[in-house]
Amino acid sequence: MHPGGRNRPHRTAGSGQPPTGTGGLVPDAARCDDLQVDALERTLTRTGAYGAMIYLRSHDRRALVLSTAAGVPVGALEPFRRVSVQGSLPGPLAYRSRRTVHLAGAEDTMRRFPQLLAGLPYAFASAYAPVTYGEETYGVLCALWPAMPEGVPAAVLRKLRQGAQRLGAGLGELVAEGGTVEGRGSVLELPWPPGPAIRLGLFDLDLQTRAITLDDELRAIFGFEPSASVREAPEGSVAEPGPGRAALELVEAIDPGDLPKLRTALRHAERTGRFRPLRLRITDDTKRTRTIQVWADVRDGGGSAGRHLTGAVLDVGTAAAAAQAVERLRRGVFSLDPDGRFDYANLGAELLFGVPRGELLGERLWEALPWLADPAHEDRHRAAVISRQPTAFLARRPPDRWLAFSLYPDAHGMTGTVVPGTNPAGDDVPGSESAAVAGAVGEDAPPGPGAGATAIYHLLRLASALAEAVSVREVCEVVAEQLLPAFGGQELAIYVAADGRLHLALQVGYPKGFLDPFEGTPMRARLPGAETLTSGAPIFFASADELSSAYPGIPLDEMCAWAFLPLIASGRPVGSCILGFDEPHPFTSEERGVLTALGGLIAQALERARLYDAEYALARGLQRALLPHALPRLEGVSVAARYLPGTRGMEIGGDWYDVIVTPGGLCLVVGDVEGHSVASAGLMGQLRSAVRAFVASGHPPGEVLEHLNRLLLDLGSGLLASCCLIELDPASGRASGVRAGHLPPLLRHPDGSTHVLELGGGVLLGVDPSAAYPAEELTLPPGSVLALYTDGLVERPGTPIDQGIDRLRSSLERADDAASLEEVAERLLADMVPPSHRADDVALLLAALAD
């Protein structure tokens, strides 16, 4: 389809979708389609993109659904028909952030979005603009260009954003008028731009009056000005008799050598009622000679109207000559439409393929030639379609003939050539096994374009995401995030097996309380979720009737189809996964195979995660046991502490804090042993106990750290540690503080001003056995707050730690004067610590003097 044309779009096959055109669509759906068609046409014309797509959010807003496409076959985008809005792909990122995402080529894509490159490993540039209106985000407008080293120009990206905003405004108006906007199961696919034009003109000749009428297209073929009719053709011309300038021009345009056969054909038609097709040479207004073809029928006008010769003139330009020239070539030449179907093959291709041309036309390349049904060959075709770059490959036609293919894509489809090739001795080139691969797919559901790549992509994407999930909950969340959008499901439940029973680990989309009766179901129960695990085979139900027939009386919700997958790792039952669909869903052989394989990946990840959770709980329990269970309460001072373990891996760290009551008040301690391991935690416990012993013995702060330094060296662990110790008299506010390579504490004054206390001290503990740690005396006013902390609170990758300390100082300074110390501690953590993915442990100790 030409971007400015008015060709109507068509829909690819989908489940339960309205028929082609707007007649079968509800009004708001038809209007939504029209808005999308307009947006894609404008995108292609204004940005120079060769392909564009629109994703709309699903009704549950958990997925983005491919809704409209132009310039790229939908089959090539199969792995990305539905994507999670939380996924690691550029489209979902643009949707979540409401900002345009731009990728210059394959290298940029690999660096930023490797999951996209796993599904489309080709060189192309792309951009993704959010479709927004006010506070709403309806989807994403995407566009594709050839790969650009410098990226898509800013002016082009601006036009893409403008198109997305225009679409968003239209969708917003539709919603304001009561309509709905959501992605559906089928894809609105705009026809591709047409190839070189073939013009068809119509004429009508009254055989009684000799009046001839030409339509504007036929007049344009001859180079005439538009007019309604040409009357009274001269004697001996196409229309006889009578003079007429336009008719004379018509005769003059026809080659004189062809006029006799034209007159003979007209007289034969008048006499017998049949017109013999003609090929005539004409000279147009540019003085170029072309060949046209003429067909016509003699029709009885009825009554006094007389008989008419009604027909058509076809101007094929150079197509006929081109086809004849290609037919003369000894090499094979063929043409594929955008979906990979043959629409032409010359004699050379017929001979090399060993298949009559009539059996090739309308069939996909790898379906018409089963020995090409290999994922490697299909991938070459997809690469040419997506990247718009020529590609070549070698294939073996059974039994032992090698053929070299070259594919040349453009906006209209693809031209291919094939010539005899040379046996690549010793190279593992796909070919001989292709027919067996194709036969193994099954006749009930022949794979569409890229079907094998789609399955591989789903496996790779889930495997990549599961590799980053460590706990059972994270694994379950990843599965929900990936499976539901990928297969169009609405419900997901994951059960884990323990002590012969199934326990719910995660549910998504189920009515509240629906799964409660199934909690603790015995693994031997007569239920599909249990039987799939005990039998080790997946169970699929395409409709509610199938499920009710197999399990009479089983409770049902609003779902209409289900997949029950066994989760088995290394022969051990791990659990089961249930996927529900809100419409009947016949599972193809490819879907069954992919879901079964995904079940194996999920099982392995769950088994690993369960082991992680058990060890994590043990490690965290050990760490908690080494920290104070409660803080002492003293008159004139309040204390609060927080400890957060790191979230990377299950190693435990060496951060600690303590509050020790002394005869003169209390001693505040914060320390950090390097590393994250059981050894670090164990050494932390020893140092904490040693500090308590030294303080209880009456040693001043400086001597405590000197003794602690020598003890650490004597233990021979090879680990270093930092420590900050402040001894405080709440009654007088006098304090003595010292540091051993630790970060400086903060002091907040009663007026709210906060500054860093650059206490004296010495090097890290465990470095120098003779190191001295001189303490510094200071006085704290009533109402002041001390903050001691470890580096996990202020350190961030790529940011100087001084900036982190200043952020903490600002956060403490902004603390509400009326807030309790516990509330202040929570506020500091909220400001400074990310909610997830903490690289290091965090310890925070606050002490506030009473006013």
KOLRO-170025 format. One record per residue (C-alpha): z negated, y negated, x negated. Coordinates in steps of 0.5 Angstrom, whole numbers, padded with zeros to 4 digits, always signed. Example, Ala and Ser with C-alpha at 12.3 -4.5 7.8 and 13.67 -1.06 7.14 Angstrom:
// KOLRO-170025
-0016+0009-0025-0014+0002-0027
END
This chain:
// KOLRO-170025
+0000+0000+0000+0002-0007-0003-0005-0011-0003-0002-0016+0002+0001-0011+0007-0001-0009+0013+0000-0001+0013-0006+0002+0017-0011+0006+0013-0013+0013+0014-0019+0017+0013-0020+0023+0009-0023+0029+0012-0030+0029+0014-0035+0032+0019-0035+0029+0026-0032+0022+0024-0027+0018+0029-0020+0020+0029-0015+0016+0025-0014+0008+0027-0019+0004+0031-0017+0007+0038-0023+0013+0036-0028+0008+0033-0033+0004+0037-0032-0003+0036-0037-0005+0031-0034+0001+0027-0027-0001+0027-0029-0008+0025-0033-0006+0020-0027-0002+0017-0023-0008+0018-0027-0012+0014-0027-0007+0008-0020-0007+0008-0019-0014+0008-0024-0014+0002-0020-0009-0002-0014-0012-0001-0016-0019-0003-0020-0015-0009-0013-0012-0012-0009-0018-0011-0014-0023-0014-0017-0019-0020-0011-0015-0022-0015-0009-0021-0012-0002-0020-0017+0001-0016-0023-0001-0012-0028+0002-0008-0034+0000-0003-0040+0003-0002-0045+0002+0004-0052+0004+0004-0054+0010+0009-0057+0010+0015-0064+0012+0012-0062+0007+0006-0064+0012+0001-0056+0013-0002-0050+0009-0003-0044+0012+0001-0037+0012-0001-0034+0008+0005-0027+0005+0003-0022+0006-0003-0016+0004-0006-0012+0005-0012-0016+0011-0014-0015+0018-0010-0022+0020-0007-0022+0027-0009-0022+0024-0016-0029+0020-0014-0032+0027-0011-0038+0027-0016-0040+0020-0013-0038+0020-0006-0046+0020-0005-0051+0017-0010-0058+0015-0010-0060+0008-0009-0065+0009-0015-0060+0013-0019-0059+0011-0026-0051+0009-0025-0048+0002-0025-0047+0002-0017-0054+0003-0015-0057-0002-0021-0052-0007-0018-0055-0006-0011-0062-0006-0013-0062-0012-0017-0057-0016-0013-0053-0017-0019-0046-0016-0022-0046-0010-0027-0040-0010-0032-0038-0004-0036-0032-0006-0042-0030+0001-0043-0032+0008-0045-0037+0006-0051-0040+0001-0046-0041+0006-0041-0044+0012-0045-0049+0007-0048-0052+0004-0042-0050+0009-0036-0049+0016-0039-0049+0020-0033-0043+0016-0030-0039+0018-0036-0041+0025-0035-0038+0025-0028-0032+0021-0030-0031+0022-0038-0025+0017-0038-0023+0010-0041-0023+0005-0036-0027-0002-0035-0031-0003-0029-0035-0008-0025-0040-0007-0019-0042-0013-0015-0047-0013-0009-0045-0014-0002-0051-0019+0000-0052-0023+0006-0058-0027+0006-0064-0022+0004-0060-0016+0006-0056-0012+0001-0051-0008+0005-0047-0004-0001-0043-0005-0007-0036-0007-0008-0033-0004-0015-0027-0005-0018-0023-0001-0024-0019-0004-0030-0016-0001-0036-0021-0001-0042-0022-0008-0045-0025-0009-0052-0027-0016-0050-0029-0014-0043-0027-0016-0036-0026-0024-0036-0031-0028-0033-0026-0031-0028-0024-0024-0026-0032-0022-0025-0033-0029-0021-0027-0027-0016-0030-0020-0015-0037-0023-0013-0033-0028-0009-0030-0022-0005-0037-0019-0005-0040-0025-0002-0034-0026+0003-0035-0018+0005-0043-0019+0006-0042-0025+0010-0037-0021+0015-0042-0015+0015-0048-0020+0016-0045-0023+0022-0043-0016+0025-0050-0014+0025-0052-0021+0028-0048-0019+0034-0051-0012+0035-0047-0008+0030-0049-0003+0025-0047-0002+0018-0048+0004+0014-0044+0009+0010-0041+0015+0014-0039+0022+0012-0031+0020+0011-0028+0015+0007-0023+0010+0009-0017+0011+0004-0012+0005+0004-0005+0007+0002-0003+0006-0005+0002+0001-0006+0009+0003-0005+0015+0005-0010+0021+0001-0011+0024-0001-0004+0029+0003+0000+0032-0001+0005+0034+0001+0012+0038-0003+0017+0040-0002+0024+0047-0004+0028+0050-0003+0035+0057-0003+0036+0060-0004+0043+0066+0001+0043+0069-0003+0049+0068-0010+0048+0068-0009+0040+0061-0013+0040+0057-0011+0034+0050-0013+0033+0046-0013+0026+0039-0013+0025+0036-0018+0020+0034-0012+0015+0042-0010+0015+0044-0017+0015+0039-0018+0008+0043-0012+0005+0049-0015+0006+0047-0022+0004+0048-0025+0010+0044-0031+0014+0039-0028+0019+0043-0028+0026+0042-0025+0033+0049-0022+0033+0057-0022+0030+0062-0022+0036+0070-0021+0036+0071-0018+0030+0078-0018+0027+0084-0013+0028+0083-0007+0024+0076-0009+0022+0069-0005+0024+0069-0009+0031+0076-0010+0034+0080-0014+0036+0079-0022+0035+0077-0027+0030+0070-0028+0027+0067-0031+0021+0061-0027+0020+0065-0020+0022+0070-0022+0016+0064-0023+0011+0062-0016+0013+0069-0013+0012+0070-0017+0006+0063-0014+0003+0066-0007+0004+0070-0004-0002+0077-0005+0000+0078+0002-0002+0073+0005+0003+0076+0001+0009+0081+0006+0011+0076+0012+0012+0071+0007+0015+0077+0006+0021+0078+0013+0021+0071+0015+0022+0070+0010+0028+0077+0012+0031+0074+0019+0031+0067+0017+0034+0071+0014+0040+0075+0020+0041+0070+0025+0040+0063+0022+0041+0061+0024+0034+0061+0020+0028+0061+0023+0021+0056+0020+0016+0059+0016+0011+0058+0013+0004+0061+0006+0003+0061+0001-0003+0059-0006-0002+0059-0012-0006+0053-0017-0004+0052-0024-0005+0050-0023-0012+0057-0020-0013+0053-0013-0015+0056-0007-0012+0052-0002-0009+0053+0005-0005+0050+0005+0002+0050+0011+0007+0051+0010+0014+0049+0015+0020+0051+0013+0027+0051+0017+0034+0055+0015+0040+0051+0014+0046+0053+0013+0054+0050+0006+0056+0051+0008+0063+0054+0004+0069+0059-0001+0066+0055-0002+0060+0060+0003+0056+0059+0007+0050+0056+0004+0044+0056+0007+0037+0048+0006+0035+0046+0007+0028+0043+0006+0021+0045+0004+0014+0041+0006+0008+0041+0002+0002+0037+0007-0003+0039+0002-0009+0039+0006-0015+0035+0012-0013+0041+0016-0012+0044+0015-0018+0037+0016-0022+0036+0023-0018+0043+0025-0020+0042+0023-0028+0035+0026-0028+0038+0033-0025+0043+0033-0031+0037+0033-0036+0035+0040-0039+0028+0038-0039+0023+0038-0033+0022+0032-0029+0017+0032-0023+0013+0027-0019+0006+0027-0016+0003+0023-0011-0004+0020-0012-0007+0026-0010-0003+0030-0015+0002+0033-0010+0009+0034-0012+0014+0030-0008+0020+0031-0013+0022+0036-0018+0029+0037-0022+0032+0043-0023+0030+0043-0030+0022+0043-0028+0024+0049-0023+0027+0053-0028+0021+0052-0033+0016+0053-0027+0020+0059-0024+0018+0057-0017+0023+0054-0012+0023+0047-0011+0022+0048-0004+0015+0051-0005+0013+0046-0010+0014+0040-0005+0007+0038-0002+0003+0042-0006-0002+0040-0011+0000+0041-0018-0005+0047-0020-0005+0050-0013+0003+0051-0013+0002+0053-0020-0004+0058-0020-0004+0058-0028-0005+0051-0028-0012+0052-0024-0016+0051-0030-0022+0045-0030-0019+0043-0037-0012+0042-0034-0015+0038-0028-0019+0034-0032-0012+0032-0036-0010+0029-0029-0016+0026-0027-0016+0022-0034-0009+0020-0032-0011+0017-0025-0018+0014-0027-0016+0011-0034-0008+0009-0032-0007+0012-0039-0001+0017-0041-0004+0024-0043-0001+0031-0045-0003+0038-0045-0001+0045-0047-0001+0051-0042+0001+0058-0042+0005+0060-0036+0004+0068-0036+0005+0072-0039+0007+0069-0046+0011+0062-0045+0008+0056-0047+0010+0049-0044+0008+0042-0046+0006+0037-0040+0006+0030-0041+0004+0025-0035+0005+0018-0034+0001+0015-0028+0002+0008-0025+0000+0005-0018+0005+0009-0014+0003+0016-0017+0005+0020-0023+0011+0022-0027+0011+0028-0031+0015+0032-0036+0015+0039-0038+0019+0042-0044+0018+0049-0048+0012+0049-0052+0010+0052-0059+0004+0058-0059-0002+0054-0062-0003+0060-0066-0011+0061-0067-0013+0055-0062-0017+0057-0056-0012+0053-0051-0014+0054-0043-0008+0058-0040-0008+0065-0039-0015+0066-0035-0013+0060-0030-0010+0065-0025-0017+0069-0025-0021+0063-0025-0017+0060-0019-0018+0067-0015-0025+0067-0016-0026+0061-0012-0025+0064-0006-0019+0063-0001-0024+0061+0005-0025+0054+0001-0020+0052-0004-0022+0047-0009-0020+0040-0008-0018+0036-0014-0023+0036-0019-0028+0041-0015-0030+0044-0021-0031+0038-0025-0036+0036-0019-0040+0042-0019-0041+0041-0027-0043+0034-0026-0048+0035-0021-0051+0040-0026-0051+0036-0031-0054+0030-0027-0060+0034-0025-0061+0037-0032-0061+0030-0035-0066+0027-0030-0070+0033-0030-0070+0033-0038-0074+0026-0037-0079+0029-0031-0085+0032-0034-0090+0033-0028-0089+0037-0022-0089+0031-0018-0084+0028-0022-0080+0034-0022-0080+0034-0014-0078+0026-0014-0072+0027-0018-0070+0033-0014-0071+0029-0008-0067+0023-0011-0061+0027-0013-0060+0033-0008-0061+0029-0002-0055+0024-0004-0051+0029-0007-0050+0033-0001-0051+0029+0005-0058+0032+0007-0063+0028+0011-0069+0033+0009-0072+0036+0003-0078+0040+0002-0081+0044-0004-0086+0049-0004-0089+0052-0010-0092+0059-0010-0099+0060-0012-0104+0066-0011-0099+0070-0007-0098+0063-0002-0093+0058-0001-0096+0051-0002-0092+0044+0000-0091+0040-0007-0086+0035-0003-0083+0033+0003-0078+0028+0005-0075+0026+0012-0079+0031+0016-0083+0028+0022-0090+0027+0021-0094+0034+0021-0088+0038+0022-0090+0042+0016-0097+0043+0017-0097+0050+0020-0093+0052+0014-0098+0050+0009-0101+0056+0005-0095+0061+0008-0096+0068+0005-0090+0070+0001-0089+0076+0005-0088+0072+0011-0082+0073+0016-0080+0066+0015-0073+0064+0011-0077+0059+0006-0081+0066+0004-0076+0071+0004-0071+0067+0000-0076+0067-0005-0078+0075-0005-0071+0077-0004-0068+0072-0010-0062+0070-0006-0061+0063-0002-0060+0063+0005-0055+0058+0009-0055+0057+0016-0049+0052+0018-0052+0051+0025-0059+0051+0029-0056+0057+0033-0055+0061+0027-0063+0060+0025-0065+0061+0031-0062+0068+0032-0064+0070+0025-0071+0068+0026-0073+0067+0034-0078+0063+0036-0078+0059+0029-0080+0051+0030-0074+0047+0030-0074+0039+0029-0067+0035+0030-0064+0038+0024-0058+0042+0025-0056+0046+0018-0061+0048+0013-0060+0051+0006-0066+0055+0003-0066+0056-0004-0070+0061-0008-0074+0058-0015-0074+0063-0020-0075+0062-0027-0075+0068-0032-0076+0073-0027-0082+0070-0024-0083+0066-0017-0084+0059-0018-0083+0057-0010-0077+0055-0006-0073+0049-0004-0071+0047+0003-0065+0042+0005-0064+0040+0012-0058+0037+0015-0057+0033+0021-0050+0035+0023-0047+0042+0023-0045+0044+0016-0041+0050+0014-0043+0051+0007-0037+0052+0002-0037+0057-0003-0037+0051-0008-0043+0048-0005-0047+0055-0005-0045+0056-0012-0047+0049-0014-0054+0049-0010-0056+0056-0013-0055+0054-0020-0059+0048-0018-0064+0052-0016-0065+0055-0022-0065+0049-0026-0071+0046-0021-0075+0053-0022-0074+0052-0030-0077+0045-0029-0082+0046-0024-0085+0052-0029-0085+0047-0035-0088+0042-0031-0094+0046-0028-0095+0048-0035-0095+0041-0037-0100+0039-0031-0105+0044-0033-0105+0042-0040-0105+0035-0038-0111+0036-0034-0115+0040-0040-0113+0034-0045-0115+0029-0040-0122+0032-0038-0123+0033-0046-0122+0025-0047-0126+0023-0041-0132+0027-0043-0132+0024-0050-0132+0017-0047-0138+0014-0043-0140+0016-0036-0143+0010-0034-0145+0003-0037-0152+0001-0038-0154-0005-0034-0158-0011-0037-0161-0017-0034-0157-0023-0036-0151-0020-0038-0146-0015-0034-0141-0011-0037-0134-0007-0034-0129-0003-0038-0123+0001-0036-0119+0006-0040-0112+0008-0038-0109+0014-0042-0101+0014-0044-0096+0017-0040-0091+0019-0045-0093+0027-0047-0099+0030-0046-0102+0028-0053-0109+0025-0052-0110+0019-0056-0116+0016-0060-0118+0010-0056-0125+0009-0054-0130+0004-0052-0138+0004-0052-0144+0000-0050-0150+0001-0053-0157-0002-0051-0161-0005-0057-0168-0008-0058-0165-0015-0058-0160-0014-0053-0154-0009-0053-0148-0008-0058-0141-0008-0055-0136-0003-0059-0128-0002-0058-0124+0003-0063-0118+0006-0064-0116+0012-0068-0109+0013-0070-0104+0018-0067-0104+0022-0061-0107+0029-0061-0113+0033-0060-0115+0032-0067-0115+0024-0066-0119+0025-0060-0124+0029-0063-0125+0025-0069-0126+0019-0064-0132+0023-0061-0135+0024-0068-0134+0016-0070-0137+0014-0063-0143+0019-0064-0144+0016-0071-0143+0009-0069-0149+0010-0064-0153+0013-0069-0152+0008-0074-0154+0002-0069-0160+0006-0066-0162+0006-0073-0163-0001-0074-0157-0003-0078-0153-0010-0077-0146-0010-0075-0143-0010-0082-0147-0005-0085-0145+0000-0079-0138-0001-0081-0139+0000-0088-0143+0007-0086-0137+0009-0081-0132+0008-0087-0135+0012-0092-0136+0017-0086-0129+0017-0084-0127+0018-0091-0132+0024-0092-0129+0028-0086-0122+0028-0090-0118+0028-0083-0113+0023-0087-0113+0019-0081-0115+0011-0080-0118+0008-0075-0120+0001-0073-0126-0002-0070-0129-0008-0067-0137-0009-0066-0141-0015-0063-0148-0015-0062-0151-0019-0057-0157-0022-0055-0156-0024-0047-0162-0029-0047-0160-0033-0053-0153-0032-0053-0153-0031-0060-0148-0026-0063-0146-0022-0069-0139-0020-0069-0135-0016-0074-0128-0013-0075-0125-0007-0079-0117-0008-0078-0118-0009-0070-0115-0014-0066-0119-0020-0065-0123-0021-0058-0122-0027-0053-0128-0031-0051-0127-0035-0044-0132-0041-0043-0135-0043-0037-0130-0048-0036-0124-0043-0036-0121-0045-0043-0120-0039-0047-0119-0038-0054-0118-0032-0059-0124-0030-0064-0122-0030-0071-0128-0026-0073-0129-0024-0080-0129-0017-0083-0125-0012-0087-0119-0007-0088-0118-0001-0083-0123+0005-0084-0121+0010-0088-0117+0006-0093-0122+0004-0099-0129+0007-0100-0132+0001-0103-0129-0004-0097-0134-0009-0095-0135-0012-0087-0138-0018-0087-0140-0020-0080-0140-0027-0077-0145-0031-0073-0143-0034-0066-0147-0037-0060-0144-0036-0053-0146-0041-0048-0148-0038-0041-0142-0036-0036-0138-0034-0042-0134-0028-0042-0132-0023-0048-0126-0019-0048-0125-0013-0053-0119-0009-0052-0114-0004-0056-0107-0005-0058-0104-0001-0052-0106-0007-0048-0102-0012-0051-0097-0009-0055-0090-0008-0053-0083-0006-0056-0079-0011-0059-0084-0017-0058-0089-0019-0063-0096-0017-0062-0099-0025-0062-0095-0026-0056-0098-0020-0052-0105-0023-0054-0103-0030-0052-0101-0027-0045-0108-0023-0045-0111-0030-0046-0107-0034-0041-0109-0028-0036-0116-0029-0037-0116-0036-0037-0113-0036-0030-0118-0031-0027-0122-0033-0021-0129-0036-0023-0131-0033-0016-0129-0026-0018-0133-0021-0020-0132-0018-0027-0130-0011-0024-0124-0016-0021-0123-0019-0027-0122-0013-0031-0117-0010-0025-0113-0017-0026-0112-0016-0033-0109-0009-0032-0105-0011-0027-0102-0017-0031-0101-0013-0038-0100-0006-0036-0094-0003-0033-0095+0001-0027-0092+0007-0031-0089+0009-0038-0095+0007-0042-0093+0008-0049-0100+0008-0051-0107+0009-0049-0111+0002-0046-0118+0001-0047-0121-0006-0045-0129-0008-0045-0131-0014-0042-0138-0017-0042-0140-0024-0038-0147-0028-0039-0150-0030-0033-0150-0038-0032
END
